[in-house]
């Protein structure tokens, strides 16, 4: 069922109206993509890059999506062991994994991990073109904190549900593409 997954930038050809995501913040994630078309507007304006996962056999139907955007973080937010390895820029350039959701029709196939790995691949390819130190994510629940930690993210010492993953760690996870 999920052997023909591909990723594309969100576009007019994607059927947003069929995307359903229930439970927890699912309605908010569903609304962002389909009901108010905010995702398409933000993508067109380059505020956030919206990446959709579709099947090659049915490229209009969205199985899941995530957003990436630029971000910053203060050097002091990182653990001392990490700070020692970085230049002293203030603020530090970063990327942000924003909204991410899997369609209800595709739950149970660990597509969330596939979405995260694709975000990692994009970030690793980008490091040859733009500077950034880490990918950031804000987890909405404690369960999501654990979910992200299992995929390589670390908690910020002073922020309960904010996590980061250094670019070198992403490269180790997905292979050092485009380095």
PyMOL commands that set and color helices and strands:
alter all, ss='L'
color gray80, all
select helices_A, chain A and resi 16-18+26-35+38-44+75-77+80-83+104-106+111-126+142-149+167-174
alter helices_A, ss='H'
color red, helices_A
select strands_A, chain A and resi 5-9+49-55+58-73+92-102+134-138+154-155+162-166
alter strands_A, ss='S'
color yellow, strands_A
deselect
rebuild
show_as cartoon
